[in-house]
Amino acid sequence: MGPRDNLDLAVDEVRDFNRMYTRLIGVLDYPGQLNTPYTLSEARILYELARRERTHVSALREHLGITAAHLSRTLSRFEERGLVTRERHHRDARFQEVLLTAEGRAAADDLDRRSRDAVTGLLATVPRNELGRLREALATARHALTGPAEPEVRLRGLEPGDLGWIVQRHGAVYAREFGWNAEFEGLVARIVGEFSAGHDPAQERAWIAELDGRPVGSVMCVRDERPDTARLRLLLVEPEARGRRLGERLVGTCVDFAREAGYRDLVLWTNDVLTSARRIYEGAGFELIAEKPHRGYGSPLVGQDWRLALRGSAHG
């Protein structure tokens, strides 16, 4: 036989690495390894669901690369265990959405913790000065096999430090882009302070958008003074994260939450100079109901009130 080419050698190396890696992390006995009742496939589906507030079943299937029948069977088992609920999309009944219940999110969090602990135990045997080389090697392998990685985007609930980040970034971004003074940052601080002082998670919620693990956006849904009305507040997307439809996702998540919480209307107040945000509100179905000139944050502005009727809410 002649000398083997690089492809043959790479095939052998990848197969050898797979055998070694599955032996190390115990994938062949995954449920027993982590002391959970979930198969590797079920664990992956739970992981993907936990990264989202809700997702189309078809989008989940395409992302995971599994058959519709397999995903349907798995989701049915999850429903029987009380881990997920499935429902028709409120705007297009052709699409089915799935979301974790409180029990499902707790199960996913527990599974994630166990998995992280298992990998931490594995890496504990690697010398500290070798961890950097290991990460570089993994990044090289990922790039070679799949091409440059797309930045990971996700929406999540609040974590310690997020409220301070919301205040600081609103102050910095709006000062840089519109010349607004500290009066605006003070307003944001008061809104955040009221939220942190006490809120009902069933009726009020805040979300952070992340890009590769970094916070790059925010939005809040809080109870308004008027009965059956919620208010959208503090929508922000960092300049470097724009163009990824994060604003639409944040607003859509806020709208979905307000509807599920039983509110009749969702309202917001903004200024006419925020043209990108206004386009997002219009796209979500909000209607301009009033506007009034004012001088705020050191600039002459036109304030605007917008309203969205939440059709199909618990109040009809």
Secondary structure by P-SEA (a helix, b strand, c coil): cccccaaaaaaaaaaaaaaaaaaaaccccccccccccccaaaaaaaaaaaacccccaaaaaaaacccaaaaaaaaaaaaaacccccccccccccbbbbbbcaaaaaaaaaaaaaaaaaaaaaaccccccaaaaaaaaaaaaaaaacccccccccccccccaaaaaaaaaaaaaaaaaccccaaaaaaaaaaaaaaaacccccccbbbbbbcccccccbbbbbbcccccbbbbccccccccccccaaaaaaaaaaaaaaaaacccbbbbcccccaaaaaaaaaaacccccbbbbbbccccbbbbbbbbbcccccccc
